[in-house]
Amino acid sequence: MNKVRKFDLKALAAAVVIFAVLQGLMVAEVIGPFWELNLVLIGINIILASSLNMINGFTGQFSIGHAGFLAVGAYVGAVMTVKLGFSFPLAIVAGTIAAGILGFLIGLPTLRLDGDYLAIATLGLGEIIRICILNIEYIGGASGLMGIPRMTNFTITFWLMIAVLFFIKNFKNSAHGRACLAIRENEIAADTMGIDTTKYKVMAFTLGASFAGTAGVLFSHYFFIAHPASFTFMRSFDILTMVVLGGLGSLTGSITGAILLTFISAALADFPEWRMIIYSLAMIILMLYRPQGLFGNKELSEKVFNSLKGGKKDD
């Protein structure tokens, strides 16, 4: 436990240094508004990818409706601030809880399914959420909910992202997380050993949905609008791509995948006709040569750095 705590403290210290450097560069205007926007988007995408990894990577399920929970968080948070006049922190809490409750209600019946059937069910549920939003005039309907104040900034996004990552890391290393990993490896064997597989699948699904709701609140309060077009199947596919690129079951992989794909999208913003082609080719090459993703299910840990140091000494 002491080693784990020391590594956590080192990781937190590294996060402080990264934040200070990026914040300093933004204040000095070395990082302009465009890349500042993308840094905020990276933080949101890391929350989304790591939360989906709890479902797809840690527990071995196959959900492709994550954009639905992102939408719930975005709209509930916006209603809290725009319609009801509550504070932004309360909106974050409300969006997180609302998405979590919906994830729990959806997870109970659907997580009895497996494989392709679960994927189809979550895809359909994600679309149901979007269609429902389209037909609710109170939240703008097809026009979207506009006039949302920009309360999200880099500081809030960064530290919420760090909090979510630490929570997911600790969950993975807990008894609950080990039960989820056991289900991923062999659900029948886990059930035989007395693990309540439905309970832990619903738990992971609910937590993943909750954090997607958190990302939704940050998203709508940065881009001034919550619009149904932002939460289509393609958005769910983008999040899934980040997880697969980094590696299913790897939190480090989720971070890396989110950063890489966000930067690729930003760098190719001036070439929209080439963006999806390059994006698709990169995924095909990855699946051919490294189908398990960049990190597989491994994490970047202190052991890795120690082994690198040892290798240098040997050289």
ABEGO torsion letter per residue (X at the ends): XAAAAAAAAAAAAAAAAAAAAAAAAAAAGABBAAAAAAAAAAAAAAAAAAAAAAAAAAAGBBBAAAAAAAAAAAAAAAAAAAAAGBBAAAAAAAAAAAAAAAAAAAAAAAAABBEAAAAAAAAAAAAAAAAAAAABAAAGEAAEBBGBBBABBAAAAAAAAAAAAAAAAAAAABAAAAAAAAAAABAAAAAAAGBBAAAAAAAAAAAAAAAAAAAAAAAAAAAGBBBAAAABAAAAAAAAAAAAAAEBGBAAAAAAAAAAAAAAAAAAAABAAAAAAAAAAAAAAAAAABAAEAAEABBBBAAAAAAAAAAAAAX
